[in-house]
Amino acid sequence: MTAVDHTRFRVGDEVHVVRVYTPPTMRSRAEIRGLLTDTDEHSFVIDGERGRLCWNSGPNIEQTVEHVRPA
């Protein structure tokens, strides 16, 4: 697991998040693309998604967060 450098992201950035779960489950891979509507040192919210996602996703989730378009 690699921690995401949350300091690179700001509210209004369009991001692409890929999460791969291990061990594989019914939802082994998730991709989310959208605008960041809230962010802090621990988590972030993507417009249209329910709940918060953690920057440090935990030992069973490999997560990448990439800029699509900075704010």
Buried (B, 14 or more C-beta within 10 A) or exposed (E): EEEBEBEEBEEEBBBBBBBBBEEEEEEEEEEBEBBBEEBEEEBBBBEEEEEEBEBBBEEEBBBBBEEEEEE
